[in-house]
């Protein structure tokens, strides 16, 4: 509910295209600090946080695959499958607000960068300048998509 006309509560809606809240013409917006824009901003931050967490689970299951030995070891296999389920579930939640292409690219980008860094730092994989430069390009793409997506 938003502000009102002559003390009446006003029904508000939400744009399915951009996610913005709106109220009928001629109504008074809610007071600052309690407005619908504040709710939309908080919801937007939560959506990106959920997508980030999905990306962390993406890293966990990708790394976990290394330790399952072809799903022949029970504990790593169960943890890997749980991380897969968590990653997909959180991605699904983020897709309620974010465009599919953006969410999927950011999700896989976080997974790719995190897994590559894990490989270099923990597993001793090569960390040459070209490889690090390519990782930086992926990060730039993720940041660019975040900055260009209104959610």
PyMOL commands that set and color helices and strands:
alter all, ss='L'
color gray80, all
select helices_A, chain A and resi 36-68+74-94+100-121+129-148
alter helices_A, ss='H'
color red, helices_A
select strands_A, chain A and resi 12-14+21-23
alter strands_A, ss='S'
color yellow, strands_A
deselect
rebuild
show_as cartoon
